Amino acid sequence: MVKPDGTLVPLRGDVRFDHVVFGYDERKVILHDISLFAKPGQKIAFVGSTGAGKTTITSLINRFYEIQSGTITYDGIDVRDIRKDSLRRSLGVVLQDTHLFTGTIRENIRYGRLDATDAEVEQAAKMASAHSFIMRLENGYDTMIEGDGANLSQGQRQLLNIARAAISKAPVLILDEATSSVDTRTERHIEHGMDRLMAERTTLVIAHRLSTVRNANAIMVLENGEIIERGDHDQLLEQKGRYYELYTGKKQLA
């Protein structure tokens, strides 16, 4: 990580929000007094209806927007004191919608870290559970990707996206429910890849399927920009509140 003055600081992945308030303008506040922390190696999940503020939280870590009040720190450093390009390189992002470019599979994975060797590309693909399908393609890692991956399945595109995040060596991962648009068999492949990817990294998960967050260290339940419940899976079930209603199917995510 590089500070604005050029000072180099290695990042471990300790992310903290302290009484953060954010709105796109003063009249419409999106997040109200958000406080949370994620230590290196922890998995923190965000659950809530559409518009509850889940994606906004991860956008603030990226500094796509600036907060109105409070602080967001990364290893004790205010994110406003970290150069944006350096900050974003330290974050690995796996979204619902994957974007691949015209080029070989090898080049698409290497996009996560341009100085990666061929061996590191293959290691990242193995970590992401992508190596086996790549080797079944006619030209393996030299197979050309066309039209944003039109010649690959949705699941295959997502596995390449995970491989790209794996090769980046970013200490913090942001996962926006990467399995929501694939079949169950492919979902298992993707989840195995993500489990290996998450080991020893701080992971922030935006969850649409509650089954994917049972093993999170902490689950934040958001409603109207506020954290209304927090705890691990068992603790939240014991509370018999909003998370319990969602998990048992008494209520649905809107």
N, C-alpha and C positions, 0 to 999 in steps of 0.2 A: 504494500500500500504506500502511496506517496501523498504527503501533505502538500498544501499549496506552496510552501516554501521549498519544496523539493526533498524534504527529509524522508528517508525510507524507513518504514515501520512494518515488520512482519505481522500478519493478522492470524489470530487463532479461531475467531468466530464467536465471540461473546457479544450478543446483541441485546440491547436494553431500550425500552421505551419508558420514559418517566413523565407522567401526567401530560401526555401528548394530546393536543387539540388541533384538528385540521378541518378546514372547509375550503371549497373551491372559491367561495367568496364569503364575506363577513355575514351575509344573511342566511347562508345555508351551511351549517356545521355538519360534517360527515362523521367525524370521530370525536367522542367526548371523553376527555380525561383517561386516556388509555395508558396503563402501566403494565409492563410484562418484561420478562427476561428469558433468554435462551442461552444456555452455557454451551461451550464446545462439546459436540457429541450428542446433544439432546435433540429430541424431535418434539416440536411444538405444533399443534394442529389448531386450525381455526374453522369453526362450524357456525353456520347461520344461514338465514334466508338470503336470497339475491338482494343486493343493496344494503346488507347489514354492515359492510365495511371491511370484509375479509381481504379482498384484492387491494383495497386502498392501503392497508397496513404494509403489504409487501412493496407497493409502489413508493411508499415513503422511505423504506430502507434503501431503495435504488436512487432516491432523490429525484424522482420524476416530478415531485412537487415539494414545496417547502412548507413546513408546519407553522401554525399561528403561534403556538406556545408549547412549553415543555421541551424535552430534549430526547434525541435518539442518539445512542452511543454505540460504537463498534469497538470492542476491546478498550473501553474507557475513553475513546476519542469521539468527540461530537462529529457526526457525519458531515456537518457543514465545514469541518476542518480537513476533510479528505477530498482530494481531487475526484471529480465525478467519474472520469474514465478509469481511474485506479479502483475506486469503490466498486464499479460495475464489473470489473474484471475479477473481483474477489467473490462474486456471486454467481453460482451456477443455477440456471433457470430451466425448468421443464414445464412447459405449458400444455394445455389441452390440445391446442392447434400447433402442429409442428410446421416449421418452415425450412425447406431444404433448397439448395441452389443447384443450377446446372453444373455438373462436374462429377467426378468419381465419388464413390462411397468413401474412399479413403480421404479425399479432400474435404468432404462434408464433415466427417468426424474430426479431422485435424483443425477445422475452423475453431474448435474450442480452445486450442493452443497451437499457434501456427508453427512453433519450433519443435513440435512433437515428432519423434522418429516413427518409422513404419512399425517397429516393434511395439511402441507405446500406443499407436493407433489400434493394433490388434488386441493388446491387453485391455484397453478401454472397451472394445467391442465384446470381449469375453466377459468383462465385469457386468456389462449391460445385457447379457444374454442375447447379443446380436450376432456373434461370430458364426454360429451354426447356420443361420439362414443366409448370411453373406457368402459362406463357402459353397452353398448350394446354387448360387447364381452363376451364370455362365462365365463371367469374368471376375468373380470374387470381389475383392476390394477395388478392382479397376473397373467395375460395372459403372456405366454412366447413369446418372440420375437425370430424369427429364421432367420438365414442367412441375416443379415443386414436389417431385416424388410420385408423379402419376403412375409410374411403372412399378410402384411398391404398394403393399397394403397399408392401411392406417396403422396397424400394429407394428409393422416393419419400420415405418417412418418414425414412430414413437421410440422404438428401441435405438435407432440411430441418434435421436435427440438425447436420449439418456447417455449413450456412449460419448456424445459431444460434451455433456456436462461432466462425465467421469474424467475425461482427459484434461479438463480445465484445471483440476486440482483446487478448485475454489473451496475455501473453508466453510462457506455458507451455501446451502441449497434452498431454492424456493420451488416447491412443487405445486402447481395448480392442477389438481386432480388429473393426473396424466392418463388414467385408465378409463375415463368416463365414456369414450366413444369406441371401445373395442369389445370383442367377444370374451367370454369367461376364460377360455383356454389361453388366449393371447394375454389377458389380464394377469394371469399367473406368471407368465414369462416376464412381463413388465415389472410386476411386483418383486420378483426375485432379483431382477437387475437393479431396481431402486433400493432394495434392502442392502445390497452390497455397496451401492453408491453412497448410502446414508451413513455407513459405518464410519465413525470418528469425525463426522462433519455435523455442524449445526444445521438442522433441517426445519424449515417452516412449511407446513402443508396446509393448503386450502382444500378443505374436504367437502365433497358433495355426497360421497358414499361413506356412511359412518363406519362400515366394516374396515375401511382402510386406515382408521386412526386409533383402533383399540390399543395398539402398543405404544402410543405416544406418551412421552413423559408428562405432558400437560396438554389439556384440551381447553381452548377458550371458546365459549359460546357467546356469539355476538348477536345483538339485536339493536337495530336503530343506532348503530355506531357506538354502542356501549358493551363492555364485557359483563354479561349478566350472570354467568357461572364460569368457574374454572376449577380444574382438578384432573386427575387421571380418570380412565374409563370407569373403574370400579367405584371411585369416590362419587362421580357424577351420577351413576346409577343409584347409589344409596341416597342421594339427595332427592330423588324422585321429582326433579324439576323439568326444565325445558329439554335437556339432553336426554333424560329418561323417556320423555314423551316421544321424542324423535326416534330414539333407538328402538323402542318397543312398537313403533308404528302408530302410536295414539295420535301423533301429529305428523304432518309431512312438511319437508322443507319447501318453501314457496319459491 
